[in-house]
Amino acid sequence: PLADSYFAALHAVYAGLSVSHWINDGLMAIFFMLVGLEIKREVLAGQLASWSQ
């Protein structure tokens, strides 16, 4: 019974993109931000901080 309204909400278009597209882009942005922060931490204080390691 809720499937029709779920798919209608998920495929609704805002600013030229569907809601599922906005969700996918948002989650990818968060993922790559976390990856970048992890790499930064490793370069500054982790195993990537010096060439000898």
ABEGO torsion letter per residue (X at the ends): XAAAAAAAAAABBBGGBBAAAAAAAAAAAAAAAAAAAAAAAAAAABAAABAAX
